[in-house]
């Protein structure tokens, strides 16, 4: 699909006039309403440095109004120092900054777009374990625990770790919480613990860095603890990357081959914002306000636990061999903080639920070719009555046709009057990407899309029967090129648990606004708030 084909030529034909304004960048888009949602009015968008006054800004170009937006600090760095921005932000929560927006033109001389760096091909090719099979798995009379954060996620995870009798095999993006590190240290003494860990910038809520967590566990557990850094661009041991930006998976398999076997699958990291120490029966609403919405599920299944463990073991072996051949210095980088929450704390909290039934589970993995996108396309296209989606963000997709296929399928479902479709996005969802979603045919008004503070979830609910619990963000890297994992669960009982949480969030919590730069007047680009 060609996006903004009527606006891009207007920008190209007037590039000198746009550059003379002193703005950082120009792009096609839509005028925004007072809450930051796109209207139907097409526009030329000027992105300005709030510290630099604009001059000679025309009222319109080619019959299109001009909307001046003030750049965020991240965007200023992106448009003026792309290499520095990549070092600080490409592995962090600022991943939602849209660096490949169609028709985006940088107006500063000699500055290359960030996309040149982030779209570089991985260094070595990903291969799955020998004989990998991604078919749905039939589980008979399996016991499951469904939980959510901040309500009860940590209490379930804590019990899962503490009950380990033989071994734990874990793949994790971020492990910076002291209470989780201490629980692991005390619960796994004398028991093999294998960990594949990414090395993202230090989380703003972290008690310790990932390196400090590894050092403490090495001291506490000794030779029973084996760890390697995932093969990402932030790997401190310097192995050639496989995954484009992140080893973003959140999976832990326990006691493979034992009666106590289980696998924990989640959208949440082992950090304080995703796994707060929280008592849902006596809630600390201040802590709830600082914590994230995440979904988690535990399966007590030998087959499913062994399936996920086989991929983690394979990732470990490949990374360990590659890391042994290279090393480079690595500086700890602080992550760009997420936008501050603005809405009231969550007022209703629930406990976990334990279920035993026969279910069909479809594993979801990236970057395994076609697995995630094909399964989610089938899920969307097969929707009959309702489709609910709760994501941290939907990022720029124009450069990734397979990702764009998901957006097109979602648009088709939204326009089907027989289907109720609701989307909740986190408060780091940017207006820019809502504009692009609208250009691709999606309905992005508040009747269809709402914004909620501190959403870290990546979940879906379909027709009261199918539920997705996963770690895949909707970015090109997330749905195609990073290591991520999840499951589609076919169970009305599982769906009902998470549906109640989604309904509550949609009605009472999804009241925030899209993240947007403030709009300035055309004379000086000033703040109009």
N, C-alpha and C positions, 0 to 999 in steps of 0.2 A: 504494500500500500504506500502511496505517496502522501506524506503528511504536509499540510500547509502549502500546497502547490500554488495557491493564489497569493500568498504573502511573501514567500521566500524571494520571488523576483523583485518585489517592491523594495525589499531590504538591499538586494544586490545592486539595483539601479540607483540607490541613494546612499551608497556606502560612504562617500566623501562627506555628505551632509551629516550623517550619523556620527562619523568619526570626529567632526568638528564640534560636537556637543560636549566632548570630554567624558562620555560614558565609557564604561568598561566593556560592555557587550550589547548586542542587539539580537533579538530572536522573534519569530512569529508567536502568536498566542491569542488569548482572549482577555477582555476586560474582566476584572473580578468584582464580585459584589462586596458588601461591607464586611462579610465574614470570611472572605478569601476563597469563595467558591467561584468557578468560572461562570460568567454569563454567556449568552449566545453572541455577543458582539466581538467580532474578530479585530485584532489589533496588532500593531508593532510594539513590542515590549523593549524598553531601554533599561538596562541594568547599570546602576550608577553607584559609585563610591560615595557613601554619605559624607565623607570628609572633603569631597571635591565638588564644588558648585558647577552645575551644568550651565551651558550658554547656548543660545541660538537653537533651542529645541523647537522644531516646527509643530504646529497644532495637529497636523496630520500628514500622512504620506500616502499617495495613491488612493486617496479616499478613505484610508484607514486611520482611526485614532491612534495616538501614541500614549502608551501607559508607562510612566517612569517608576521603576521599582528600585528600592535601595538594597544593595547587595549585603548579604550576611558576611560576617568575618571570614567564614569558610569560602564563600564565593569570591571575595576579594583576593584571598590567597590563590584560589583556583585560577582566576583570570590573570593574575599578575606574576605568580610564582608557582607554576604548575608542578615543578619537581618537588618543591618544599611541601606543597599541599599533599602530593602523593605519599611522601614519607610520613606525614602526620595523620592523614585521614583515610587513606584508601582501605585500611583494614579495620576501620572503627565505625561508630554509630553514624558518622557523617557519610557513610556509603550512599545515603539517599540523595546527596547532591547530584543533580542531573548533568553529567559531563558530556553527553552525546545527544542533546536535544536537537531535533531536526532544524536546520536553518540557523543554528546559533553561530554568530559571527563575533569573534573577539576584535575589539576596536583599538586595542593597544598594539603598536607596531612591535614586531619581533617576538611575540608571545605565542607559543604553540599550544593547542588545546590539550587538556589533561588526557583526553581519550587516547592520544598517541601512546601514553605510558600504560594506562590500565588495560588496554586491549591487546597488549603483547601476548603472543602465544606462550603457553606453559613450556618449560624447558625440557621435560621428559614426558612421555606419553603414559597416561593412566591405563593400567590393565587391572581387571577384576581378578579375584581368585580363580584358579582353574575350575572349570565346571560350574561356574556361577549360574544360578537359575533364579529368575525373578517372578515366577508364577505365583498366583495366590496360594496361600497355605490354609488348609482346613484344620482347625483346632477343635478337638472334641472335649467337651466338658472342661474347658480351661478356666482357671480362676484369674481374674483381672482386678486391678485397683485403678480407678480413675481419680485424678486429683487435679487441683489447679492452684496457681499462685496468684496473689499472696496468701490465700485462705489456708491451704493445707499442704502445699507442695513439699515443703521441707520435712514435715512430720512423716510423710510417706517415704521420701528419699532417705531420711535418717534411719528409719526402721529397715529399709531395704539393705543399706550398707551394714548396719549392725548385725543383721541376721546372716551375713556371709559366713559360711562354714568352711569353705575350701579355697576359693579364689575369686578374684574380681578382674574383669577385663573392660576397660573404659576408653571411649573416644570422646574428647571434649575440646570445645573452642576456647573457653575461658574458665580457669580454676583459681580463683583469687579470694575465696571466702575462708576465713580462719575457722569458723565453726564446722565447715565441711572437712577442711584439712585435718582438724583435730579429731573428728569422728572417724575419718578414714584411718588415722594413725593409731587410735585406740582399738578399733574394731578389726583391723587386718594384721595385727601383730602375728608373725609366723605364717601368714597366708600369702601366697603369690598375688601380687597386684601389678597388672600390666596396664600402662597408660600411654596413649598417643595424644599429644597435646599441641594445640596451636600456640602462637605467641603474639596475640594482638596487643595493641597499645593498652596501657594500664587502664582498667575500667575505673570510672570516677567513683564507684562505690567500693573499690577493692580494699581489703585489709592488707594485702601483700601482693607482690607481682607473681606471675606464673613461675618465674625462676625461683623466687623465694619459697613458693609452695613446694616445688620439686626438691629444693634443698632440704626443707624441713621433713618431707616424707622420706627422703634418702637417709637422713639421720635417724628417724624414728623406726623405719622398717628394715633398713639394711639391705641385704642381698635379695630379700623376697620382693623388693620393689624394683621394677624395670620400667624405664620411661624413655621415649624418644620424641623429638620434636617433629611435628607433621611437616610434610614437604610443601610449604607455602612460601611466598616471598618474604615473610617475616621470620622464617626459621633461623634461630640464632646459631645453629651449627653449620649453616651454609650449604646444605644439600640442595641440589637443583630442584626447583619447584615442579610439582605436578598440578596442584590446584591453583586456579587463577589468583584468588585473593585470600581464601580462608579454608581452614579445616573446621567447618562450622557445625559439625555433628554434635549431638548430645545423647549418647547411648552408653549404657553400662550393663554388662552381662555377668551374672553371678552363678558360681557353682555349676559350671557345665559338667554334665555327666553325673550329677548328684540329685538326690530327691528334692533338695532345696533350691533347685534351679530357678532362675528368673531373669527377665530383661526389662530394664527401665528405659523408656523412650520419651523424649521431651522436646519442647521448644525452648527450654530454659537452661542456661549455663549453671555451673557450680560457682556462682558469685552471689553477692548479697542482694542485688536488686531482683534477681530471678528466683532465689531460694531464701527469702528472709525467714528468720526465726519468729514465727507468728502463731498465735493461739486464736483460732477462729471462734472459740467459745468465749474468749475475753479479749476482743480485738483492740489493738493499738492503731487507731485510725491515722495517727501521724505517720507511723511506719507504713501503713497501707498506701498512703499518698505517695511515698517515696519508692514503692515497690512496683513490680511489673506484673501484668496479666500474662500468665503462661498456662499451658495445658500439659499434662503428663499422664502416661499410662504405664502400668507394670503388667507384664504377662508372666505367669508361672508356667512356662512352656519350654520343654527341652528343645523342641524343634526350632522354635523361633529364636530362642536365646543362642543356640548354636549357629543359626544362620547369620545373625548379626555379628557374633564373635568371630566368625570366619573372615569377614571383611575387615574387622578391626585388626585381627592377627596379621592379615596380609598387608594392611597399611603399615603396621608396625615393622614387619620384616623389610619391606621395601624402603621405608624411611631410615631405618637403622643402618642398612647397608649403604645407602646414599650418603647419609650424614657422616659415616666413618671416613669417607673419601674427601671431605671438604670441611673447611671451617672459616668463619669470618667474624669479625668483631660486630657486636650488636648493642646499640644504645637503647635503653628503655625510653619509650615514647608515651607521652600522656595522650589518652584519647580525647578528642573534642567532646565536650559534655553535651548530653541531649538537651533539648529545650525544656525549660522548667514547666511543671504542671500548673494548670490554672484553675481546674475545676475542683469541686468539693471531694473529700475522700470517699471511698467506697463505704456504703452504710450497711450492706448485707453480706454476710459471710457464711460459707457452708463447709461441711466436712467432706472427706473422701467417701467413695462408695466401692464396696467389694462385690463383684459379680462372678457367678460361675455359670457358663453356658457354652454351647458350641457356636463358633464364629468362623467366618472367613476373614483372613488378614492378608492384605496385599502390601508387601514391603516396597518402600519408595527410597531410591538412592540416586544421588548425583555424585560425580559426573558420569555414572554409568549410562551409556548412550540410550536415549529414548525412554528410560524407565520412568522418571518423574513426569515429564511433560506428557508422554503418551497416556499414562494412567490418569492424570488430572484432566486431560482433554476428554477421555472417555467418561470421567465422572461428571464433568460439566455438561457435555453433550447428551448424557443420559438422564439429566434432571427432568423430573415430571411435575413436581409441585413446589419445591422450595430449595433455595440455595443460599446459604449464609456463609460469609467469608470474613475472618478476622485476621488481619495481617499487620505487621509492624509498618510496612509501607509497600507500595507498588512503585518501582523505580522506572526510569527511562528504558524503553523496550524497543525503540525504533530500529536499532542496529542489530537486533537478534530476531530473525524471522520465527524461530521456534517459540520464543517467548511471546512474540506478537500474536502467534496463534492462540495462546491462552487468553489474551486480551480480546481477540475477535470472538472467541467462543463465549466469553463472559458477556460481551455486548449482545450477542444473539439471545442468550438466556434472559438478559434484562429486558429485551424488547418483546419477549413472549408473555402475553398478558395472562397466560395460565400459570405462570411461575412467579412466586414471590421471591425477590432477590434483595438481599441486604448485605452491605459491605461496611465493616468497621476497620478503619485504618488508624495507626498510631499518630501521636501529635508531632512526630518528625516527618509526617507525610507533607510534601511540599505542594503548593499551589501549581507550580510548574508542571508537575507530573499529572495532576488532575486535568490541566489543560490538554496535555497530550492524550490522556485517556479519553477525554471528550472528543478530540479530533479523530480518534480511532473508532468512535461510534458508541462509547460507553455513556451511560447516564450517571452523572456525578453530582446531582443536586442532593440536598439533605434527605430527600425521601428515599434515596438509594445508597448514598455514601455518607457515613458519619465519622467523626474524628474523636478518638478517646485518648486521654492521657495515659502514658506508660504502657502501651500495648507492645508486648514482645512476642505475642502468640503468632503462630502460623497455621491456624486451624480452619477446617471447613466442615459444614454440616449439610447433608443432602437428603431431602425427602423423608426425614425422620428415621432414617435407617443407617446411612453411611456417614462415618466420621473420619476426618484426617487429623492426626496428631503428628507434627513434623517440625523440622528445624529450617525448612527452606523459605528464606525470604524471597519475595517476588522482585528480584533483580536478575539481569542476565547471568551474572555469576552464580546467583543462588539457585536458579532453576536449571542451569546447564553445566556449570564449570567448577563449582566448589564441592568439597565433600560435605554432603548433608544427608539426613536420614529421617524416615518417618514411616507411617503405616496408614492404610485405609482399613478401617474396621467396619464390618457389616454386622451391626447389632443395634436394635431399637433401644435397648437399655443403656448402652454406652452413649448413644446419640442423645437420649433424653437428659442424661447428666450434664453434658456439655451444652446442650440446647438451652437449658435453664440459665446457665451462666451467660450465654450469648444474649438471650432475651433480656436479662437484667442489664447487661452492659449497654445494649442498644437503646433501651428505654431510659435508663437513669444515668449512665456514665459517659455515653458518647455525645458529649455536649461541647467539646473543645472545637477549635478552629484549625484549618490547615496551616501548616508552618509557612509563613510568607514574609518576604521583605516588605517594609512599609512603603506605601506609594507616595511619591513626592510630586510637587507641583512642577510644571514644565519650565518655570523660570529659573529655579535654582536647585531643583531636586530635593527640596527640604521635606521634613517630616510633616505629614498632615494630620497626625493623630492628636 
